[in-house]
Amino acid sequence: MSAADPIEEARRVAGGPLPQESEVISPTRQTVCGGLLEPDAPAIKAEYNGRTYLFCTRGCLRAFWSNPEDFLAGKIEHPIDDDEGD
């Protein structure tokens, strides 16, 4: 008997197609700018419109607060020197 294909087994257990790779929940946490944090790593956080957002650095947080809607829409670039002025 050969070993089952892990992808097919996951589909069988899930009862249908699997989510796209980018949608799979992982043990890491994603920052608003796309970075990843380990589960137990401290995070820089902000509450905005009832949601909690995580940030990779204080510079990223400052860029967010300069215009949250534009930052979330990707209209504000991530700061190059993340902690300038700290």
N, C-alpha and C positions, 0 to 999 in steps of 0.2 A: 504494500500500500504506500503510495507516494504522499509526501507532505502536501497539505492544502495550500493553495496560493493565499498569502495573507490578505491581499486586496479583495479577492473574491470572498474570503471568510468575513472580512469586515463589512462588505456589502450585504452578505446574508444576515449577519447579526443586526445590521442597521435597518434591514427591511427595505432597502432601496439604494439609489445611488449615493455615493459619498459626497460631502461638500468639497468645493474646490480647495486646493492646497492652501491658499491664502486664508480660507475660512476655518481651517482646522484649529481647534483650541489647543494651545500648547502650554507647557508649564511655565513659559516665560510671559511677561507682561509687556505690551507694546506701548511705547510713548506716542504722543500725538504727532510727533515728527517722524515716526516710523522706526525709531530705535527699539531695542529690546532690553528689558531688565530681567534679571533673575528673580524668581518668586519671592525670595526673602530680602532682596536688595532694597535699601531705602529709596524712596522716590520723591521727587519734587512734584507736588500736586497743586491743582487749582480747581475750584468749583466754578462752573459757568453754565447758566441756563439749566440748572438741575442735574448736570452731569459732572463727573470727576474726570479730569484729564491729567495724564502723567507726562512729565518732561524729563529730558535727558540732562539738562543743565539749567542753571539760573538764567543764563543768557537766552536760552530757548523760551523760558517762562516769560522773560521781559518782552521778547518779540511777540509772543502770544498776546500779552496784555496791551501792547501798543495798538492792536486792532484784532480782537479775537475772531470775528467773522472772516476777515481776509486771511488770517493765519490758518484757520480751519479749511478754508477754500483753496489753500495752496498759493495764495497771491503774495504772501510774504515769505521771502527766502529764510531758511534756517541760518542763524548767525554763524559766521566763520570762526570768530573768536568768542566761544560760548560764554566765558565768564569774565569778559572785559569789564573792568571797573569794580570788580568784587574784591 
